[in-house]
Amino acid sequence: APAKSSWVNGMATAYAILALVSLICAAMALWPRTDGPKNSMIYFGCVVKGRCEDYVGDFKNKGDDFFLLDLAEQVYRNAQIAAKKISFVSTAMKVAFAGSLFWAVAVALLVMPK
């Protein structure tokens, strides 16, 4: 019986560690990424810095080239953020699946007759 108990404890510990790693990865995927450019007319962090009237006035004075560049930079940055978040989700799912195997073995050991 002690040998079986140590196996169950080992499997349960492995599961708990992998579950924690999976949870951390999932949290990292949800964590907001708010680092953005300093002078964007599109990025929300820049838009809300001043008064609405000032923003509208600045917006009207910018040219098409400025907006195309600003938009392209925002699209690229958002793609970087999405790629990082997808990587965290993928890792979380793989680790959670691996952990579930340890959990299944622990449960099987607990319900197996002596």
C-alpha positions as CSV (number, residue, x, y, z in Angstrom):
1,A,0.0,0.0,0.0
2,P,2.8,2.5,0.7
3,A,4.2,2.1,-2.8
4,K,0.9,2.8,-4.4
5,S,0.4,5.8,-2.1
6,S,3.8,7.3,-3.2
7,W,2.9,6.8,-6.9
8,V,-0.5,8.6,-6.3
9,N,1.3,11.4,-4.5
10,G,3.9,11.7,-7.2
11,M,1.3,11.8,-10.0
12,A,-0.9,14.3,-8.1
13,T,2.2,16.5,-7.5
14,A,3.1,16.4,-11.2
15,Y,-0.5,17.3,-12.1
16,A,-0.5,20.2,-9.6
17,I,2.7,21.6,-11.0
18,L,1.6,21.3,-14.6
19,A,-1.8,22.8,-13.7
20,L,-0.1,25.8,-12.2
21,V,2.1,26.3,-15.2
22,S,-0.9,26.1,-17.5
23,L,-2.8,28.6,-15.4
24,I,0.2,31.0,-15.5
25,C,0.4,30.7,-19.3
26,A,-3.4,31.3,-19.6
27,A,-3.1,34.4,-17.4
28,M,-0.2,35.7,-19.6
29,A,-2.4,35.3,-22.6
30,L,-5.1,37.4,-21.0
31,W,-2.7,40.0,-19.6
32,P,-3.2,43.3,-21.4
33,R,-0.4,44.6,-23.5
34,T,-0.6,48.4,-23.3
35,D,2.9,49.5,-24.5
36,G,2.3,51.6,-27.6
37,P,3.7,54.4,-29.6
38,K,4.2,57.9,-28.1
39,N,2.5,60.0,-30.8
40,S,-0.2,57.9,-32.4
41,M,-3.6,59.2,-33.4
42,I,-5.0,55.6,-33.3
43,Y,-3.6,54.0,-30.2
44,F,-6.0,54.4,-27.3
45,G,-3.3,55.3,-24.8
46,C,-2.4,58.4,-26.9
47,V,-5.9,59.3,-27.8
48,V,-7.1,59.8,-24.2
49,K,-4.1,61.8,-23.0
50,G,-5.6,65.2,-23.6
51,R,-8.9,66.9,-24.1
52,C,-11.3,65.7,-26.8
53,E,-11.2,69.1,-28.5
54,D,-7.4,69.0,-28.8
55,Y,-7.5,65.5,-30.2
56,V,-10.0,66.4,-32.8
57,G,-8.0,69.5,-33.8
58,D,-4.8,67.5,-34.1
59,F,-6.6,64.8,-36.0
60,K,-7.8,67.3,-38.6
61,N,-4.3,68.7,-39.1
62,K,-2.6,65.3,-39.8
63,G,-2.1,64.2,-43.4
64,D,-2.8,61.0,-45.1
65,D,0.8,59.8,-45.0
66,F,0.8,60.2,-41.2
67,F,-2.4,58.1,-40.8
68,L,-1.2,55.4,-43.2
69,L,2.1,55.1,-41.3
70,D,0.3,55.2,-37.9
71,L,-2.2,52.5,-39.0
72,A,0.5,50.3,-40.5
73,E,2.5,50.5,-37.2
74,Q,-0.6,49.7,-35.2
75,V,-1.5,46.7,-37.4
76,Y,2.1,45.4,-37.0
77,R,2.1,45.9,-33.2
78,N,-1.3,44.2,-32.8
79,A,-0.1,41.2,-34.8
80,Q,3.0,40.9,-32.5
81,I,0.7,40.9,-29.5
82,A,-1.7,38.4,-31.0
83,A,1.2,36.1,-31.9
84,K,2.5,36.2,-28.3
85,K,-1.0,35.6,-26.8
86,I,-1.6,32.6,-29.2
87,S,1.7,31.2,-28.1
88,F,0.7,31.4,-24.5
89,V,-2.7,29.8,-25.1
90,S,-1.1,27.0,-27.1
91,T,1.4,26.3,-24.3
92,A,-1.3,26.4,-21.7
93,M,-3.4,23.9,-23.5
94,K,-0.4,21.5,-24.1
95,V,0.7,21.7,-20.5
96,A,-2.9,21.2,-19.3
97,F,-3.3,18.1,-21.5
98,A,0.0,16.7,-20.2
99,G,-1.2,17.4,-16.6
100,S,-4.5,15.6,-17.2
101,L,-2.5,12.4,-18.0
102,F,-0.9,12.5,-14.6
103,W,-4.3,13.2,-13.0
104,A,-5.8,10.2,-14.8
105,V,-3.0,7.9,-13.7
106,A,-3.4,9.1,-10.1
107,V,-7.2,8.5,-10.2
108,A,-6.7,5.1,-11.8
109,L,-4.3,4.1,-9.0
110,L,-6.7,5.2,-6.4
111,V,-9.6,3.2,-7.7
112,M,-7.6,0.1,-8.6
113,P,-8.2,-2.8,-6.3
114,K,-5.2,-3.9,-4.2
